[in-house]
Amino acid sequence: MTTAQKPATNEAAEAAEVLRAALTEVGIVLPSLGVDGASPALNLINLGRIRADVALRLAEALRGGHA
């Protein structure tokens, strides 16, 4: 790893926080959002399980409606 590269877990953690902030701006909370610690080299983010109504609000927000 060169000094210009970030460790995978840091990159995933930063991405998870950016996503959390963006979701918060549209009133959506994903309680289980976080870094997937089981596969740190893959930079995976775990979105977790959510209720159906939250999934619908997330879909609406992605479409630009911010319902």
C-alpha positions as CSV (number, residue, x, y, z in Angstrom):
1,M,0.0,0.0,0.0
2,T,1.4,3.4,-0.9
3,T,1.0,6.4,1.3
4,A,-1.5,7.9,-1.2
5,Q,-3.9,4.9,-0.7
6,K,-6.3,4.8,2.2
7,P,-6.9,1.5,4.0
8,A,-10.1,-0.1,2.8
9,T,-11.8,0.2,6.2
10,N,-11.2,3.9,6.4
11,E,-12.5,4.4,2.9
12,A,-15.6,2.4,3.7
13,A,-16.1,4.2,7.0
14,E,-15.9,7.6,5.3
15,A,-18.3,6.5,2.6
16,A,-20.8,5.1,5.2
17,E,-20.7,8.5,7.0
18,V,-21.2,10.5,3.8
19,L,-24.2,8.2,3.0
20,R,-25.6,8.5,6.6
21,A,-25.4,12.3,6.3
22,A,-27.1,12.4,2.9
23,L,-29.9,10.1,4.2
24,T,-30.3,12.2,7.3
25,E,-30.8,15.3,5.1
26,V,-33.9,13.7,3.6
27,G,-35.2,12.3,6.9
28,I,-34.1,8.7,6.4
29,V,-32.3,6.7,9.1
30,L,-30.8,3.3,8.5
31,P,-29.9,2.1,12.0
32,S,-27.6,-0.7,10.8
33,L,-25.6,1.4,8.3
34,G,-21.9,0.7,8.7
35,V,-18.8,-0.9,7.5
36,D,-19.0,-4.6,6.8
37,G,-16.2,-5.9,9.1
38,A,-16.3,-9.4,7.7
39,S,-14.7,-8.4,4.4
40,P,-12.6,-5.2,5.0
41,A,-10.5,-5.7,1.8
42,L,-13.7,-5.4,-0.3
43,N,-14.7,-2.0,1.0
44,L,-18.3,-3.2,1.6
45,I,-20.9,-1.1,3.4
46,N,-23.7,-2.9,5.2
47,L,-27.0,-1.1,4.8
48,G,-28.8,-3.5,7.1
49,R,-32.4,-4.4,7.3
50,I,-35.1,-1.8,7.1
51,R,-38.9,-1.6,7.3
52,A,-40.9,-1.5,4.1
53,D,-42.0,2.1,4.6
54,V,-38.4,3.2,5.0
55,A,-37.5,1.3,1.8
56,L,-40.2,3.2,-0.1
57,R,-39.1,6.6,1.3
58,L,-35.5,5.7,0.3
59,A,-36.7,4.8,-3.3
60,E,-38.6,8.1,-3.4
61,A,-35.6,10.1,-2.3
62,L,-33.4,8.4,-4.9
63,R,-35.9,9.4,-7.5
64,G,-35.6,13.0,-6.3
65,G,-38.9,13.3,-4.5
66,H,-37.5,13.4,-1.0
67,A,-40.9,12.1,0.4
